Amino acid sequence: MRPTSKMIPLMVAGGIFTVIIGFVLVVLFISWFSNPPFGLGNASAQPIAFPHTVHVVDNNIQCEFCHRNVTKGDAATVPAVEQCLFCHKDISGRTSQAQTEIAKVQQYGSDEEPIDWERVHRLPDHVRFVHEAHIRYFTSDLDTEGASGQRYDINGNEVNRPYSIAETCSICHGDVGSMEEVQPKDGQSLKMGTCLDCHRDNNVPTDCTICHK
């Protein structure tokens, strides 16, 4: 049967609706199975190439030296340009690539402009994640009052000793200190089920208000 003039608009509308629904499903699929959200695996390029290997492995700089709020509050925070210039006001780097990147930092400082770093790890805006509480839990003694006596990391592995701050950070972020370029931890979803499993393993409350604003 050939379509009539009345059927054509309905067919067009149906086709448009199908395309929209298909697009929404694809976006949801990518968002759910990818990390970072809406990406295909890799984090965006940063405005300045920051090699954690040089700072952490070669110079033994601790996570909390730069991410100073990680032991005090909700967000770990990224250091201000002024903090980078504590060292790089005088240190210019040994290689031409390092010198080029450090010159960018110095230029940001001269212009009094913040460095617009690209976010690598992201949780939904309605989720509250307190870094200080997690750092305190895994770095405190196992017999600390209120602790369960047994602790497990996000993968269900038993933690049989107090972790260092760097080890605690690596539970969710991976071994950032050995990364030339920070990328999400392989296989780490950071989704609701992952958080709930870790809370249950450690006898931590799972009430909605614990994590949701």
PADOGU-735694 format. One record per residue (C-alpha): z negated, x negated, y negated; residue number from 1; residue in three letters. Coordinates in steps of 0.02 Angstrom, whole numbers, m for minus. Layout:
N
+--------+--------+--------+-----+-----+
!      z !      x !      y !   i !  aa !
+--------+--------+--------+-----+-----+
!      Z !      X !      Y ! NUM ! ALA !
...
+--------+--------+--------+-----+-----+
***
This chain:
213
+--------+--------+--------+-----+-----+
!      z !      x !      y !   i !  aa !
+--------+--------+--------+-----+-----+
!      0 !      0 !      0 !   1 ! MET !
!     49 !    m67 !   m168 !   2 ! ARG !
!    m91 !    m71 !   m300 !   3 ! PRO !
!    m80 !     60 !   m437 !   4 ! THR !
!   m110 !     31 !   m622 !   5 ! SER !
!   m288 !     98 !   m602 !   6 ! LYS !
!   m327 !    m19 !   m459 !   7 ! MET !
!   m272 !   m180 !   m545 !   8 ! ILE !
!   m417 !   m186 !   m673 !   9 ! PRO !
!   m541 !   m155 !   m532 !  10 ! LEU !
!   m465 !   m294 !   m429 !  11 ! MET !
!   m472 !   m414 !   m578 !  12 ! VAL !
!   m652 !   m367 !   m613 !  13 ! ALA !
!   m695 !   m390 !   m430 !  14 ! GLY !
!   m612 !   m561 !   m429 !  15 ! GLY !
!   m707 !   m615 !   m585 !  16 ! ILE !
!   m871 !   m553 !   m510 !  17 ! PHE !
!   m836 !   m649 !   m350 !  18 ! THR !
!   m801 !   m809 !   m446 !  19 ! VAL !
!   m962 !   m791 !   m547 !  20 ! ILE !
!  m1068 !   m759 !   m392 !  21 ! ILE !
!   m984 !   m906 !   m304 !  22 ! GLY !
!  m1019 !  m1020 !   m453 !  23 ! PHE !
!  m1202 !   m967 !   m458 !  24 ! VAL !
!  m1222 !   m999 !   m272 !  25 ! LEU !
!  m1142 !  m1171 !   m287 !  26 ! VAL !
!  m1257 !  m1217 !   m432 !  27 ! VAL !
!  m1410 !  m1159 !   m335 !  28 ! LEU !
!  m1354 !  m1254 !   m181 !  29 ! PHE !
!  m1328 !  m1415 !   m279 !  30 ! ILE !
!  m1492 !  m1392 !   m373 !  31 ! SER !
!  m1591 !  m1364 !   m213 !  32 ! TRP !
!  m1520 !  m1504 !   m107 !  33 ! PHE !
!  m1495 !  m1637 !   m240 !  34 ! SER !
!  m1615 !  m1750 !   m332 !  35 ! ASN !
!  m1615 !  m1755 !   m482 !  36 ! PRO !
!  m1581 !  m1568 !   m507 !  37 ! PRO !
!  m1401 !  m1520 !   m540 !  38 ! PHE !
!  m1346 !  m1697 !   m499 !  39 ! GLY !
!  m1265 !  m1773 !   m348 !  40 ! LEU !
!  m1394 !  m1904 !   m307 !  41 ! GLY !
!  m1397 !  m2038 !   m440 !  42 ! ASN !
!  m1491 !  m2037 !   m604 !  43 ! ALA !
!  m1393 !  m2051 !   m766 !  44 ! SER !
!  m1360 !  m2222 !   m840 !  45 ! ALA !
!  m1495 !  m2280 !   m960 !  46 ! GLN !
!  m1461 !  m2334 !  m1140 !  47 ! PRO !
!  m1537 !  m2504 !  m1096 !  48 ! ILE !
!  m1531 !  m2587 !   m925 !  49 ! ALA !
!  m1715 !  m2610 !   m882 !  50 ! PHE !
!  m1742 !  m2713 !   m722 !  51 ! PRO !
!  m1913 !  m2673 !   m652 !  52 ! HIS !
!  m1893 !  m2821 !   m533 !  53 ! THR !
!  m1903 !  m2944 !   m678 !  54 ! VAL !
!  m2055 !  m2862 !   m754 !  55 ! HIS !
!  m2151 !  m2814 !   m595 !  56 ! VAL !
!  m2100 !  m2939 !   m461 !  57 ! VAL !
!  m2063 !  m3093 !   m567 !  58 ! ASP !
!  m2197 !  m3069 !   m701 !  59 ! ASN !
!  m2326 !  m2962 !   m610 !  60 ! ASN !
!  m2337 !  m2831 !   m747 !  61 ! ILE !
!  m2435 !  m2681 !   m684 !  62 ! GLN !
!  m2369 !  m2503 !   m694 !  63 ! CYS !
!  m2508 !  m2447 !   m810 !  64 ! GLU !
!  m2474 !  m2586 !   m935 !  65 ! PHE !
!  m2316 !  m2495 !   m990 !  66 ! CYS !
!  m2352 !  m2319 !   m927 !  67 ! HIS !
!  m2521 !  m2317 !  m1013 !  68 ! ARG !
!  m2562 !  m2133 !   m996 !  69 ! ASN !
!  m2540 !  m2128 !   m807 !  70 ! VAL !
!  m2727 !  m2155 !   m777 !  71 ! THR !
!  m2782 !  m2045 !   m921 !  72 ! LYS !
!  m2679 !  m1886 !   m932 !  73 ! GLY !
!  m2542 !  m1773 !   m866 !  74 ! ASP !
!  m2387 !  m1876 !   m906 !  75 ! ALA !
!  m2364 !  m2059 !   m863 !  76 ! ALA !
!  m2273 !  m2084 !  m1030 !  77 ! THR !
!  m2137 !  m2208 !  m1070 !  78 ! VAL !
!  m2182 !  m2353 !  m1186 !  79 ! PRO !
!  m2133 !  m2346 !  m1367 !  80 ! ALA !
!  m2012 !  m2476 !  m1436 !  81 ! VAL !
!  m2158 !  m2561 !  m1524 !  82 ! GLU !
!  m2239 !  m2593 !  m1356 !  83 ! GLN !
!  m2081 !  m2672 !  m1287 !  84 ! CYS !
!  m2078 !  m2784 !  m1441 !  85 ! LEU !
!  m2252 !  m2849 !  m1402 !  86 ! PHE !
!  m2160 !  m2967 !  m1285 !  87 ! CYS !
!  m1979 !  m2955 !  m1337 !  88 ! HIS !
!  m2008 !  m2995 !  m1518 !  89 ! LYS !
!  m2005 !  m3176 !  m1457 !  90 ! ASP !
!  m1939 !  m3168 !  m1278 !  91 ! ILE !
!  m1750 !  m3156 !  m1280 !  92 ! SER !
!  m1710 !  m3175 !  m1094 !  93 ! GLY !
!  m1639 !  m3312 !   m984 !  94 ! ARG !
!  m1468 !  m3240 !   m944 !  95 ! THR !
!  m1332 !  m3177 !  m1060 !  96 ! SER !
!  m1351 !  m3001 !   m989 !  97 ! GLN !
!  m1539 !  m3002 !  m1020 !  98 ! ALA !
!  m1511 !  m3066 !  m1196 !  99 ! GLN !
!  m1387 !  m2926 !  m1230 ! 100 ! THR !
!  m1506 !  m2790 !  m1169 ! 101 ! GLU !
!  m1656 !  m2864 !  m1261 ! 102 ! ILE !
!  m1554 !  m2872 !  m1420 ! 103 ! ALA !
!  m1530 !  m2684 !  m1404 ! 104 ! LYS !
!  m1718 !  m2660 !  m1395 ! 105 ! VAL !
!  m1741 !  m2769 !  m1548 ! 106 ! GLN !
!  m1608 !  m2669 !  m1640 ! 107 ! GLN !
!  m1698 !  m2505 !  m1599 ! 108 ! TYR !
!  m1855 !  m2584 !  m1670 ! 109 ! GLY !
!  m1766 !  m2640 !  m1829 ! 110 ! SER !
!  m1692 !  m2467 !  m1852 ! 111 ! ASP !
!  m1861 !  m2386 !  m1813 ! 112 ! GLU !
!  m1775 !  m2274 !  m1687 ! 113 ! GLU !
!  m1846 !  m2222 !  m1517 ! 114 ! PRO !
!  m1751 !  m2268 !  m1359 ! 115 ! ILE !
!  m1678 !  m2109 !  m1286 ! 116 ! ASP !
!  m1714 !  m2145 !  m1102 ! 117 ! TRP !
!  m1633 !  m2032 !   m972 ! 118 ! GLU !
!  m1758 !  m1939 !   m864 ! 119 ! ARG !
!  m1752 !  m1986 !   m679 ! 120 ! VAL !
!  m1890 !  m1880 !   m602 ! 121 ! HIS !
!  m1899 !  m1699 !   m657 ! 122 ! ARG !
!  m2006 !  m1549 !   m614 ! 123 ! LEU !
!  m1978 !  m1372 !   m680 ! 124 ! PRO !
!  m2055 !  m1338 !   m850 ! 125 ! ASP !
!  m2176 !  m1212 !   m775 ! 126 ! HIS !
!  m2252 !  m1342 !   m659 ! 127 ! VAL !
!  m2403 !  m1444 !   m714 ! 128 ! ARG !
!  m2422 !  m1614 !   m630 ! 129 ! PHE !
!  m2573 !  m1716 !   m682 ! 130 ! VAL !
!  m2541 !  m1900 !   m647 ! 131 ! HIS !
!  m2721 !  m1950 !   m683 ! 132 ! GLU !
!  m2792 !  m1838 !   m546 ! 133 ! ALA !
!  m2673 !  m1906 !   m414 ! 134 ! HIS !
!  m2701 !  m2087 !   m465 ! 135 ! ILE !
!  m2891 !  m2060 !   m461 ! 136 ! ARG !
!  m2884 !  m1976 !   m290 ! 137 ! TYR !
!  m2786 !  m2111 !   m199 ! 138 ! PHE !
!  m2866 !  m2261 !   m285 ! 139 ! THR !
!  m3048 !  m2206 !   m264 ! 140 ! SER !
!  m3159 !  m2255 !   m117 ! 141 ! ASP !
!  m3137 !  m2150 !     39 ! 142 ! LEU !
!  m3319 !  m2096 !     36 ! 143 ! ASP !
!  m3310 !  m2034 !   m143 ! 144 ! THR !
!  m3402 !  m1870 !   m165 ! 145 ! GLU !
!  m3284 !  m1724 !   m144 ! 146 ! GLY !
!  m3156 !  m1824 !    m45 ! 147 ! ALA !
!  m3106 !  m1757 !    125 ! 148 ! SER !
!  m3140 !  m1921 !    216 ! 149 ! GLY !
!  m2960 !  m1932 !    273 ! 150 ! GLN !
!  m2813 !  m1945 !    156 ! 151 ! ARG !
!  m2627 !  m1929 !    184 ! 152 ! TYR !
!  m2478 !  m1972 !     78 ! 153 ! ASP !
!  m2335 !  m1854 !     38 ! 154 ! ILE !
!  m2249 !  m1898 !    204 ! 155 ! ASN !
!  m2404 !  m1858 !    307 ! 156 ! GLY !
!  m2449 !  m2041 !    337 ! 157 ! ASN !
!  m2636 !  m2077 !    342 ! 158 ! GLU !
!  m2707 !  m2175 !    197 ! 159 ! VAL !
!  m2849 !  m2277 !    272 ! 160 ! ASN !
!  m2899 !  m2376 !    117 ! 161 ! ARG !
!  m2900 !  m2355 !    m72 ! 162 ! PRO !
!  m2726 !  m2381 !   m140 ! 163 ! TYR !
!  m2681 !  m2483 !   m292 ! 164 ! SER !
!  m2604 !  m2391 !   m438 ! 165 ! ILE !
!  m2432 !  m2461 !   m393 ! 166 ! ALA !
!  m2449 !  m2403 !   m212 ! 167 ! GLU !
!  m2501 !  m2230 !   m271 ! 168 ! THR !
!  m2351 !  m2217 !   m387 ! 169 ! CYS !
!  m2236 !  m2268 !   m245 ! 170 ! SER !
!  m2291 !  m2117 !   m140 ! 171 ! ILE !
!  m2179 !  m2005 !   m246 ! 172 ! CYS !
!  m2071 !  m2126 !   m343 ! 173 ! HIS !
!  m2033 !  m2256 !   m211 ! 174 ! GLY !
!  m2050 !  m2444 !   m236 ! 175 ! ASP !
!  m1995 !  m2442 !   m418 ! 176 ! VAL !
!  m2052 !  m2622 !   m442 ! 177 ! GLY !
!  m1912 !  m2683 !   m329 ! 178 ! SER !
!  m1777 !  m2578 !   m415 ! 179 ! MET !
!  m1651 !  m2655 !   m534 ! 180 ! GLU !
!  m1610 !  m2476 !   m587 ! 181 ! GLU !
!  m1733 !  m2334 !   m562 ! 182 ! VAL !
!  m1670 !  m2200 !   m445 ! 183 ! GLN !
!  m1757 !  m2055 !   m356 ! 184 ! PRO !
!  m1843 !  m2101 !   m194 ! 185 ! LYS !
!  m1728 !  m2078 !    m44 ! 186 ! ASP !
!  m1761 !  m1913 !     42 ! 187 ! GLY !
!  m1891 !  m1859 !    m85 ! 188 ! GLN !
!  m1866 !  m1680 !   m141 ! 189 ! SER !
!  m2022 !  m1657 !   m252 ! 190 ! LEU !
!  m2008 !  m1471 !   m220 ! 191 ! LYS !
!  m2147 !  m1343 !   m204 ! 192 ! MET !
!  m2159 !  m1355 !    m15 ! 193 ! GLY !
!  m2182 !  m1543 !    m22 ! 194 ! THR !
!  m2327 !  m1527 !   m145 ! 195 ! CYS !
!  m2408 !  m1387 !    m44 ! 196 ! LEU !
!  m2397 !  m1486 !    119 ! 197 ! ASP !
!  m2480 !  m1636 !     37 ! 198 ! CYS !
!  m2619 !  m1528 !    m38 ! 199 ! HIS !
!  m2652 !  m1446 !    130 ! 200 ! ARG !
!  m2656 !  m1614 !    221 ! 201 ! ASP !
!  m2786 !  m1675 !     97 ! 202 ! ASN !
!  m2889 !  m1514 !     89 ! 203 ! ASN !
!  m2844 !  m1492 !    m95 ! 204 ! VAL !
!  m2837 !  m1315 !   m168 ! 205 ! PRO !
!  m2667 !  m1231 !   m165 ! 206 ! THR !
!  m2707 !  m1092 !   m287 ! 207 ! ASP !
!  m2558 !  m1053 !   m399 ! 208 ! CYS !
!  m2653 !  m1098 !   m557 ! 209 ! THR !
!  m2680 !  m1276 !   m494 ! 210 ! ILE !
!  m2498 !  m1322 !   m522 ! 211 ! CYS !
!  m2421 !  m1180 !   m623 ! 212 ! HIS !
!  m2446 !  m1153 !   m808 ! 213 ! LYS !
+--------+--------+--------+-----+-----+
***
